[in-house]
């Protein structure tokens, strides 16, 4: 008479299952944090590129030889000075709430957003515009009211100069990102800050 013996495989204990679940949970949290940081880095890259582009257009417009009649159209300007900084531009978007945790689509209508200003003032003077949606509020200021003013380590221009700034709240959680670059006029030439200033402020 023969007998058969069945061998059962050993199962996982409750503790082993809990350890596996805990490890999976930690990995999931790390993945979520990594993706969020990647998205923030990608969005701030937009601002750094745009701030750099606006700075370059400000330099180009300053170095441009302007027509004398064009310069005399502005009150108080001297015909002898053919190199002029474009005066301040209206921030785009005008309301910061438009970029709090969301994108803003600039208007293409005449006189609005990047189409505002004149020959000697604002975005039209700079000849700069963006047509795609943006995560940041962009500004170009001359002589004060700088977005980086009062922030530690901010490279504020002294004398005749300008600041190109970008401020955003990428998650809509009150944590603002400020990115700025400055330029100053020295001996008829613009000298820009050697680096783009970046600051993260949590309310």
CORLIN-V411420 format. One record per pair of residues at least 12 apart in sequence whose C-alpha atoms are under 7 Angstrom apart, sorted by the first residue. I is the first residue (numbers start at 1). J is the second residue. If there is no record, write none. Layout:
i=I j=J
i=I j=J
This chain:
i=43 j=135
i=47 j=136
i=47 j=166
i=48 j=179
i=51 j=164
i=51 j=165
i=51 j=166
i=51 j=180
i=51 j=181
i=54 j=128
i=54 j=164
i=55 j=164
i=57 j=126
i=57 j=128
i=58 j=126
i=59 j=190
i=61 j=126
i=62 j=83
i=62 j=84
i=62 j=85
i=63 j=83
i=64 j=83
i=65 j=82
i=65 j=83
i=66 j=82
i=86 j=120
i=86 j=121
i=86 j=122
i=86 j=125
i=86 j=126
i=87 j=120
i=87 j=121
i=87 j=122
i=87 j=142
i=88 j=121
i=88 j=122
i=88 j=140
i=88 j=141
i=88 j=142
i=89 j=117
i=89 j=121
i=89 j=122
i=89 j=123
i=89 j=139
i=89 j=140
i=89 j=141
i=90 j=122
i=90 j=139
i=91 j=137
i=91 j=138
i=91 j=139
i=92 j=113
i=92 j=137
i=92 j=138
i=92 j=139
i=93 j=113
i=93 j=137
i=96 j=137
i=99 j=135
i=99 j=136
i=99 j=137
i=99 j=168
i=99 j=169
i=100 j=168
i=100 j=169
i=100 j=170
i=100 j=172
i=101 j=169
i=101 j=170
i=101 j=171
i=101 j=172
i=102 j=135
i=103 j=133
i=103 j=134
i=103 j=135
i=104 j=133
i=104 j=134
i=104 j=135
i=105 j=132
i=105 j=133
i=105 j=134
i=106 j=131
i=106 j=133
i=114 j=128
i=114 j=129
i=135 j=168
i=135 j=170
i=136 j=166
i=136 j=167
i=136 j=168
i=137 j=166
i=137 j=167
i=137 j=168
i=138 j=165
i=138 j=166
i=138 j=167
i=139 j=164
i=139 j=165
i=139 j=166
i=140 j=163
i=140 j=164
i=140 j=165
i=141 j=162
i=141 j=163
i=141 j=164
i=142 j=161
i=142 j=162
i=142 j=163
i=143 j=160
i=143 j=161
i=143 j=162
i=146 j=163
i=147 j=165
i=148 j=178
i=148 j=180
i=154 j=197
i=155 j=182
i=156 j=182
i=157 j=182
i=157 j=183
i=157 j=184
i=160 j=184
i=160 j=185
i=161 j=183
i=161 j=184
i=161 j=185
i=162 j=182
i=162 j=183
i=162 j=184
i=163 j=180
i=163 j=181
i=163 j=182
i=163 j=183
i=164 j=180
i=164 j=181
i=164 j=182
i=165 j=179
i=165 j=180
i=165 j=181
i=166 j=178
i=166 j=179
i=166 j=180
i=167 j=179
i=174 j=202
i=174 j=203
i=175 j=200
i=175 j=201
i=175 j=202
i=175 j=203
i=176 j=200
i=176 j=201
i=176 j=202
i=177 j=199
i=177 j=200
i=177 j=201
i=178 j=198
i=178 j=199
i=178 j=200
i=179 j=196
i=179 j=197
i=179 j=198
i=179 j=199
i=180 j=196
i=180 j=197
i=180 j=198
i=181 j=193
i=181 j=196
i=181 j=197
